[in-house]
Amino acid sequence: MATAVELIMIPEEYVAYIHTTGPITGIRDLMTRLYAALDGAGVAPAGPPMARFFSAEFDPANTEYEVCVPIVPGADGSVPDTIGETRTDIIPAHQAMVAEHRGPYDTVSVSYEAIGEELNAIGYAVAGPATEVFLKGPESTSDPSEYVTEVRLPVAR
């Protein structure tokens, strides 16, 4: 379940991503395609995979989202616009309310509720798409109770 909610600064990140609209059950397939594209181009991930959710009203059967992974820019500070079927972007530095969720993905709403309560208490507003950083998941354990997901919600005063 969720631990304490914190307000932290998220640094700028270069990411490779695949954007889609559809059921969130497609996340795993998109992650496989994302990692295959990076591997095919010889680009190593620079951090754990993430999913960013853009729909104002979350519907697990049909939502706008992207799967992404941090990448390291080249020596000149650039990244290609595309890597295989993926695109690249820079997620700007931002403040976010963050909660570490421990447990199955289908219980992550508890962490969103905790973040929402904290947002209301301190008077901040949502300022961007929700992000779930998959720190420990099915690639590391067969027990969903051991999954660790960092839930981030960009905020502003």
C-alpha positions in Angstrom: 0.0 0.0 0.0 1.0 3.7 -0.1 3.6 5.1 2.1 3.8 8.8 3.1 3.1 11.4 0.4 6.0 13.8 -0.3 6.3 16.9 -2.4 9.6 16.6 -4.3 11.3 18.1 -7.3 11.6 15.7 -10.3 14.7 16.6 -12.5 14.5 17.0 -16.2 14.5 13.6 -18.0 15.1 12.6 -21.6 12.7 9.8 -22.5 11.9 7.4 -25.3 8.2 6.6 -25.5 5.3 5.0 -27.3 2.0 7.0 -27.1 -1.4 5.3 -27.5 -5.1 5.4 -26.6 -6.7 2.1 -25.5 -6.9 -0.3 -22.6 -4.2 -0.2 -20.0 -3.8 -4.0 -20.4 -1.7 -3.1 -23.4 1.1 -1.6 -21.2 3.2 -4.8 -21.1 3.1 -5.2 -24.9 4.0 -1.6 -25.4 6.9 -1.9 -22.9 8.2 -5.0 -24.8 8.1 -3.0 -28.1 9.8 0.0 -26.5 12.6 -2.0 -25.1 13.0 -3.9 -28.4 13.3 -0.6 -30.3 15.9 0.7 -27.9 17.9 -2.5 -28.0 17.8 -2.5 -31.8 19.2 1.0 -31.8 21.9 0.2 -29.2 20.3 2.7 -26.7 20.4 1.7 -23.1 17.7 2.7 -20.6 18.9 5.2 -18.0 16.2 4.3 -15.4 13.1 2.3 -14.6 10.2 2.2 -17.0 7.2 4.5 -16.6 3.6 5.0 -17.8 2.2 8.5 -18.1 -1.6 9.0 -18.2 -3.2 11.9 -20.0 -6.9 11.3 -19.9 -8.8 13.7 -17.5 -11.1 10.8 -16.5 -9.3 7.5 -16.1 -11.0 4.6 -17.8 -8.8 1.4 -17.8 -10.6 0.2 -20.9 -9.9 3.3 -22.9 -7.4 5.9 -21.8 -4.7 8.0 -23.4 -1.3 7.0 -22.1 2.3 6.4 -23.0 5.0 4.0 -21.9 8.4 5.5 -21.6 11.9 4.9 -20.3 14.6 7.5 -19.4 17.5 7.6 -21.9 20.9 9.3 -21.8 21.5 12.1 -24.4 24.5 11.9 -26.7 27.8 13.6 -25.9 26.5 16.7 -27.6 23.3 16.7 -25.5 21.0 15.6 -28.2 18.7 12.6 -28.7 17.2 11.4 -32.0 13.6 12.4 -32.7 12.8 8.7 -33.2 14.3 5.4 -32.2 12.6 2.7 -34.3 8.8 3.1 -33.6 9.4 5.2 -30.5 9.6 9.0 -30.2 11.8 10.9 -27.8 11.1 13.9 -25.6 12.3 15.9 -22.6 10.1 15.8 -19.5 10.8 19.2 -17.9 11.8 19.5 -14.3 8.7 19.8 -12.1 7.4 19.5 -8.6 5.3 16.4 -7.9 3.4 14.8 -5.1 4.8 11.3 -4.8 3.8 8.2 -3.0 5.5 4.8 -3.1 2.9 2.1 -3.7 3.7 -1.5 -2.6 1.4 -4.2 -3.9 -0.5 -5.2 -7.0 -1.2 -2.7 -9.7 -5.0 -3.1 -9.2 -4.6 -1.5 -5.8 -2.6 1.6 -6.9 -5.8 3.8 -6.5 -5.0 3.9 -2.8 -1.9 5.9 -3.5 -3.8 8.3 -5.8 -6.3 8.8 -3.1 -3.5 9.6 -0.6 -2.0 12.1 -3.0 -5.4 13.7 -3.6 -5.9 14.2 0.1 -2.5 15.8 0.5 -3.1 18.1 -2.5 -6.3 19.3 -1.0 -4.7 19.9 2.4 -1.9 22.0 1.0 -3.8 23.8 -1.7 -1.8 22.7 -4.8 -3.4 21.9 -8.2 -2.6 19.1 -10.7 -0.2 20.4 -13.4 0.4 17.5 -15.7 -0.1 13.8 -16.4 0.0 11.3 -13.7 3.1 9.1 -13.9 3.7 5.6 -12.5 7.4 4.6 -12.2 7.7 0.8 -12.1 10.5 0.1 -9.6 9.8 -3.6 -9.1 7.3 -5.6 -11.1 6.7 -8.8 -12.9 10.2 -8.8 -14.4 11.6 -9.1 -10.9 9.0 -11.2 -8.9 6.1 -13.4 -9.5 4.4 -12.1 -6.4 2.3 -9.0 -7.1 2.3 -8.1 -3.4 6.0 -7.3 -3.8 5.5 -4.8 -6.7 6.8 -1.3 -6.0 5.4 1.6 -8.0 6.2 5.3 -7.5 3.1 7.3 -8.2 3.8 10.9 -9.2 1.4 13.7 -9.8 2.9 17.0 -11.1 1.6 20.0 -9.1 1.7 23.8 -9.0 0.5 26.4 -6.5 
